[in-house]
């Protein structure tokens, strides 16, 4: 992974962490596209929180 002064670039750290959360991202995506023409705030909050928690765990573990 390319670095800036010996550190991982934030976008690469993000991409690496999210790549490890495939099932969670898929569930969130399915929720959004299920009724994408009628989206509203917090429509897929549960799925988003699961994805967010996965990302935070993976990001913390890799850096």
N, CA, C and O atoms as a printed pandas DataFrame, in Angstrom:
     atom_number atom_name residue_name chain_id  residue_number  x_coord  y_coord  z_coord
0              1         N          UNK        A               1    0.840   -1.176    0.000
1              2        CA          UNK        A               1    0.000    0.000    0.000
2              3         C          UNK        A               1    0.888    1.243    0.000
3              4         O          UNK        A               1    1.789    1.349    0.833
4              5         N          UNK        A               2    0.653    2.194   -0.923
5              6        CA          UNK        A               2    1.452    3.425   -0.921
6              7         C          UNK        A               2    1.263    4.190    0.382
7              8         O          UNK        A               2    0.211    4.122    1.018
8              9         N          UNK        A               3    2.281    4.899    0.752
9             10        CA          UNK        A               3    2.216    5.618    2.020
10            11         C          UNK        A               3    2.552    7.084    1.849
11            12         O          UNK        A               3    3.174    7.491    0.868
12            13         N          UNK        A               4    2.133    7.853    2.809
13            14        CA          UNK        A               4    2.508    9.254    2.926
14            15         C          UNK        A               4    3.368    9.325    4.171
15            16         O          UNK        A               4    2.878    9.114    5.281
16            17         N          UNK        A               5    4.632    9.616    3.997
17            18        CA          UNK        A               5    5.568    9.703    5.124
18            19         C          UNK        A               5    5.473    8.470    6.017
19            20         O          UNK        A               5    5.485    8.582    7.243
20            21         N          UNK        A               6    5.377    7.288    5.396
21            22        CA          UNK        A               6    5.360    6.050    6.157
22            23         C          UNK        A               6    4.003    5.631    6.692
23            24         O          UNK        A               6    3.900    4.603    7.360
24            25         N          UNK        A               7    2.952    6.406    6.413
25            26        CA          UNK        A               7    1.614    6.061    6.896
26            27         C          UNK        A               7    0.705    5.706    5.724
27            28         O          UNK        A               7    0.898    6.203    4.615
28            29         N          UNK        A               8   -0.272    4.858    5.965
29            30        CA          UNK        A               8   -1.241    4.515    4.927
30            31         C          UNK        A               8   -2.104    5.734    4.621
31            32         O          UNK        A               8   -2.481    6.486    5.521
32            33         N          UNK        A               9   -2.412    5.918    3.339
33            34        CA          UNK        A               9   -3.298    7.008    2.958
34            35         C          UNK        A               9   -4.698    6.692    3.461
35            36         O          UNK        A               9   -5.125    5.540    3.379
36            37         N          UNK        A              10   -5.424    7.671    3.975
37            38        CA          UNK        A              10   -6.755    7.417    4.543
38            39         C          UNK        A              10   -7.716    6.724    3.583
39            40         O          UNK        A              10   -8.429    5.808    3.994
40            41         N          UNK        A              11   -7.755    7.133    2.327
41            42        CA          UNK        A              11   -8.692    6.514    1.392
42            43         C          UNK        A              11   -8.344    5.054    1.150
43            44         O          UNK        A              11   -9.238    4.235    0.937
44            45         N          UNK        A              12   -7.076    4.719    1.178
45            46        CA          UNK        A              12   -6.683    3.324    0.995
46            47         C          UNK        A              12   -7.019    2.498    2.230
47            48         O          UNK        A              12   -7.419    1.339    2.116
48            49         N          UNK        A              13   -6.861    3.084    3.391
49            50        CA          UNK        A              13   -7.242    2.396    4.625
50            51         C          UNK        A              13   -8.747    2.140    4.625
51            52         O          UNK        A              13   -9.200    1.062    5.009
52            53         N          UNK        A              14   -9.517    3.138    4.193
53            54        CA          UNK        A              14  -10.967    3.001    4.099
54            55         C          UNK        A              14  -11.338    1.885    3.121
55            56         O          UNK        A              14  -12.147    1.016    3.446
56            57         N          UNK        A              15  -10.751    1.910    1.934
57            58        CA          UNK        A              15  -11.063    0.909    0.914
58            59         C          UNK        A              15  -10.714   -0.498    1.388
59            60         O          UNK        A              15  -11.472   -1.441    1.158
60            61         N          UNK        A              16   -9.584   -0.637    2.041
61            62        CA          UNK        A              16   -9.161   -1.946    2.546
62            63         C          UNK        A              16  -10.132   -2.458    3.608
63            64         O          UNK        A              16  -10.482   -3.639    3.609
64            65         N          UNK        A              17  -10.563   -1.590    4.499
65            66        CA          UNK        A              17  -11.489   -1.994    5.559
66            67         C          UNK        A              17  -12.854   -2.349    4.986
67            68         O          UNK        A              17  -13.438   -3.364    5.366
68            69         N          UNK        A              18  -13.368   -1.529    4.081
69            70        CA          UNK        A              18  -14.683   -1.786    3.493
70            71         C          UNK        A              18  -14.669   -3.065    2.661
71            72         O          UNK        A              18  -15.666   -3.786    2.621
72            73         N          UNK        A              19  -13.566   -3.350    2.006
73            74        CA          UNK        A              19  -13.467   -4.567    1.197
74            75         C          UNK        A              19  -13.651   -5.820    2.047
75            76         O          UNK        A              19  -14.036   -6.867    1.527
76            77         N          UNK        A              20  -13.386   -5.728    3.322
77            78        CA          UNK        A              20  -13.536   -6.867    4.230
78            79         C          UNK        A              20  -14.949   -6.972    4.783
79            80         O          UNK        A              20  -15.237   -7.861    5.585
80            81         N          UNK        A              21  -15.834   -6.072    4.363
81            82        CA          UNK        A              21  -17.215   -6.046    4.863
82            83         C          UNK        A              21  -18.202   -6.298    3.723
83            84         O          UNK        A              21  -19.258   -5.668    3.663
84            85         N          UNK        A              22  -17.863   -7.206    2.832
85            86        CA          UNK        A              22  -18.686   -7.476    1.659
86            87         C          UNK        A              22  -20.134   -7.832    1.950
87            88         O          UNK        A              22  -21.027   -7.211    1.374
88            89         N          UNK        A              23  -20.412   -8.799    2.813
89            90        CA          UNK        A              23  -21.805   -9.160    3.082
90            91         C          UNK        A              23  -22.604   -8.000    3.684
91            92         O          UNK        A              23  -23.772   -7.797    3.352
92            93         N          UNK        A              24  -21.961   -7.253    4.565
93            94        CA          UNK        A              24  -22.645   -6.113    5.189
94            95         C          UNK        A              24  -22.945   -5.028    4.154
95            96         O          UNK        A              24  -24.020   -4.429    4.165
96            97         N          UNK        A              25  -21.990   -4.782    3.265
97            98        CA          UNK        A              25  -22.198   -3.790    2.209
98            99         C          UNK        A              25  -23.295   -4.248    1.247
99           100         O          UNK        A              25  -24.109   -3.442    0.797
100          101         N          UNK        A              26  -23.311   -5.530    0.939
101          102        CA          UNK        A              26  -24.339   -6.067    0.043
102          103         C          UNK        A              26  -25.727   -5.921    0.656
103          104         O          UNK        A              26  -26.674   -5.546   -0.037
104          105         N          UNK        A              27  -25.856   -6.212    1.942
105          106        CA          UNK        A              27  -27.156   -6.075    2.607
106          107         C          UNK        A              27  -27.624   -4.630    2.614
107          108         O          UNK        A              27  -28.804   -4.359    2.391
108          109         N          UNK        A              28  -26.717   -3.705    2.867
109          110        CA          UNK        A              28  -27.068   -2.285    2.850
110          111         C          UNK        A              28  -27.481   -1.862    1.437
111          112         O          UNK        A              28  -28.479   -1.163    1.260
112          113         N          UNK        A              29  -26.722   -2.282    0.452
113          114        CA          UNK        A              29  -27.059   -1.953   -0.932
114          115         C          UNK        A              29  -28.412   -2.503   -1.343
115          116         O          UNK        A              29  -29.183   -1.814   -2.011
116          117         N          UNK        A              30  -28.710   -3.732   -0.955
117          118        CA          UNK        A              30  -30.004   -4.337   -1.279
118          119         C          UNK        A              30  -31.140   -3.557   -0.642
119          120         O          UNK        A              30  -32.194   -3.375   -1.252
120          121         N          UNK        A              31  -30.929   -3.100    0.574
121          122        CA          UNK        A              31  -31.952   -2.316    1.261
122          123         C          UNK        A              31  -32.217   -1.012    0.512
123          124         O          UNK        A              31  -33.371   -0.631    0.316
124          125         N          UNK        A              32  -31.164   -0.337    0.097
125          126        CA          UNK        A              32  -31.308    0.941   -0.609
126          127         C          UNK        A              32  -32.015    0.753   -1.946
127          128         O          UNK        A              32  -32.940    1.501   -2.260
128          129         N          UNK        A              33  -31.599   -0.229   -2.736
129          130        CA          UNK        A              33  -32.190   -0.390   -4.065
130          131         C          UNK        A              33  -33.568   -1.035   -4.033
131          132         O          UNK        A              33  -34.274   -1.012   -5.041
132          133         N          UNK        A              34  -33.966   -1.601   -2.916
133          134        CA          UNK        A              34  -35.280   -2.224   -2.819
134          135         C          UNK        A              34  -36.392   -1.219   -3.110
135          136         O          UNK        A              34  -37.414   -1.578   -3.695
136          137         N          UNK        A              35  -36.199    0.031   -2.708
137          138        CA          UNK        A              35  -37.213    1.068   -2.942
138          139         C          UNK        A              35  -36.510    2.405   -3.143
139          140         O          UNK        A              35  -36.823    3.392   -2.478
140          141         N          UNK        A              36  -35.551    2.421   -4.075
141          142        CA          UNK        A              36  -34.690    3.594   -4.242
142          143         C          UNK        A              36  -35.433    4.844   -4.688
143          144         O          UNK        A              36  -34.924    5.948   -4.490
144          145         N          UNK        A              37  -36.603    4.720   -5.275
145          146        CA          UNK        A              37  -37.343    5.905   -5.714
146          147         C          UNK        A              37  -38.106    6.555   -4.571
147          148         O          UNK        A              37  -38.635    7.657   -4.719
148          149         N          UNK        A              38  -38.164    5.885   -3.449
149          150        CA          UNK        A              38  -38.887    6.423   -2.293
150          151         C          UNK        A              38  -38.016    6.415   -1.046
151          152         O          UNK        A              38  -38.506    6.146    0.051
152          153         N          UNK        A              39  -36.740    6.705   -1.204
153          154        CA          UNK        A              39  -35.854    6.672   -0.041
154          155         C          UNK        A              39  -36.189    7.790    0.934
155          156         O          UNK        A              39  -36.688    8.847    0.547
156          157         N          UNK        A              40  -35.914    7.542    2.174
157          158        CA          UNK        A              40  -36.131    8.535    3.225
158          159         C          UNK        A              40  -35.057    8.331    4.285
159          160         O          UNK        A              40  -34.422    7.279    4.365
160          161         N          UNK        A              41  -34.876    9.356    5.085
161          162        CA          UNK        A              41  -33.831    9.310    6.108
162          163         C          UNK        A              41  -34.033    8.110    7.027
163          164         O          UNK        A              41  -35.152    7.819    7.450
164          165         N          UNK        A              42  -32.964    7.435    7.323
165          166        CA          UNK        A              42  -32.940    6.272    8.215
166          167         C          UNK        A              42  -33.691    5.059    7.664
167          168         O          UNK        A              42  -34.007    4.136    8.414
168          169         N          UNK        A              43  -33.980    5.054    6.361
169          170        CA          UNK        A              43  -34.693    3.940    5.742
170          171         C          UNK        A              43  -33.953    2.621    5.977
171          172         O          UNK        A              43  -34.578    1.599    6.262
172          173         N          UNK        A              44  -32.657    2.643    5.862
173          174        CA          UNK        A              44  -31.842    1.433    6.022
174          175         C          UNK        A              44  -30.855    1.614    7.174
175          176         O          UNK        A              44  -29.707    1.176    7.099
176          177         N          UNK        A              45  -31.312    2.252    8.218
177          178        CA          UNK        A              45  -30.424    2.578    9.340
178          179         C          UNK        A              45  -29.813    1.325    9.962
179          180         O          UNK        A              45  -28.620    1.299   10.264
180          181         N          UNK        A              46  -30.622    0.293   10.153
181          182        CA          UNK        A              46  -30.119   -0.937   10.774
182          183         C          UNK        A              46  -28.983   -1.532    9.938
183          184         O          UNK        A              46  -27.937   -1.899   10.474
184          185         N          UNK        A              47  -29.195   -1.623    8.629
185          186        CA          UNK        A              47  -28.180   -2.182    7.739
186          187         C          UNK        A              47  -26.939   -1.301    7.694
187          188         O          UNK        A              47  -25.815   -1.801    7.659
188          189         N          UNK        A              48  -27.148    0.017    7.695
189          190        CA          UNK        A              48  -26.014    0.935    7.682
190          191         C          UNK        A              48  -25.185    0.798    8.952
191          192         O          UNK        A              48  -23.955    0.802    8.890
192          193         N          UNK        A              49  -25.839    0.677   10.095
193          194        CA          UNK        A              49  -25.112    0.572   11.358
194          195         C          UNK        A              49  -24.287   -0.714   11.406
195          196         O          UNK        A              49  -23.177   -0.717   11.939
196          197         N          UNK        A              50  -24.816   -1.797   10.859
197          198        CA          UNK        A              50  -24.055   -3.052   10.795
198          199         C          UNK        A              50  -22.820   -2.858    9.915
199          200         O          UNK        A              50  -21.728   -3.301   10.269
200          201         N          UNK        A              51  -22.993   -2.192    8.761
201          202        CA          UNK        A              51  -21.861   -1.911    7.876
202          203         C          UNK        A              51  -20.858   -0.994    8.564
203          204         O          UNK        A              51  -19.652   -1.229    8.488
204          205         N          UNK        A              52  -21.332    0.025    9.219
205          206        CA          UNK        A              52  -20.448    0.962    9.926
206          207         C          UNK        A              52  -19.644    0.239   11.000
207          208         O          UNK        A              52  -18.434    0.433   11.114
208          209         N          UNK        A              53  -20.321   -0.595   11.788
209          210        CA          UNK        A              53  -19.626   -1.332   12.849
210          211         C          UNK        A              53  -18.556   -2.251   12.264
211          212         O          UNK        A              53  -17.459   -2.357   12.813
212          213         N          UNK        A              54  -18.871   -2.911   11.160
213          214        CA          UNK        A              54  -17.880   -3.769   10.499
214          215         C          UNK        A              54  -16.686   -2.939   10.064
215          216         O          UNK        A              54  -15.540   -3.319   10.302
216          217         N          UNK        A              55  -16.951   -1.807    9.428
217          218        CA          UNK        A              55  -15.863   -0.941    8.971
218          219         C          UNK        A              55  -14.982   -0.506   10.141
219          220         O          UNK        A              55  -13.755   -0.562   10.053
220          221         N          UNK        A              56  -15.603   -0.078   11.222
221          222        CA          UNK        A              56  -14.822    0.404   12.365
222          223         C          UNK        A              56  -13.939   -0.695   12.949
223          224         O          UNK        A              56  -12.799   -0.437   13.337
224          225         N          UNK        A              57  -14.456   -1.908   13.011
225          226        CA          UNK        A              57  -13.665   -3.033   13.512
226          227         C          UNK        A              57  -12.502   -3.310   12.569
227          228         O          UNK        A              57  -11.364   -3.472   13.010
228          229         N          UNK        A              58  -12.788   -3.365   11.272
229          230        CA          UNK        A              58  -11.740   -3.672   10.288
230          231         C          UNK        A              58  -10.709   -2.555   10.199
231          232         O          UNK        A              58   -9.515   -2.826   10.079
232          233         N          UNK        A              59  -11.149   -1.317   10.256
233          234        CA          UNK        A              59  -10.217   -0.186   10.177
234          235         C          UNK        A              59   -9.319   -0.157   11.405
235          236         O          UNK        A              59   -8.131    0.147   11.303
236          237         N          UNK        A              60   -9.881   -0.470   12.553
237          238        CA          UNK        A              60   -9.085   -0.499   13.773
238          239         C          UNK        A              60   -8.086   -1.638   13.777
239          240         O          UNK        A              60   -6.985   -1.506   14.313
240          241         N          UNK        A              61   -8.467   -2.757   13.179
241          242        CA          UNK        A              61   -7.591   -3.927   13.157
242          243         C          UNK        A              61   -6.432   -3.750   12.188
243          244         O          UNK        A              61   -5.373   -4.351   12.367
244          245         N          UNK        A              62   -6.630   -2.923   11.158
245          246        CA          UNK        A              62   -5.577   -2.792   10.147
246          247         C          UNK        A              62   -4.666   -1.606   10.387
247          248         O          UNK        A              62   -3.672   -1.431    9.684
248          249         N          UNK        A              63   -4.995   -0.796   11.369
249          250        CA          UNK        A              63   -4.128    0.340   11.496
250          251         C          UNK        A              63   -3.906    0.761   12.881
251          252         O          UNK        A              63   -3.180    1.725   13.124
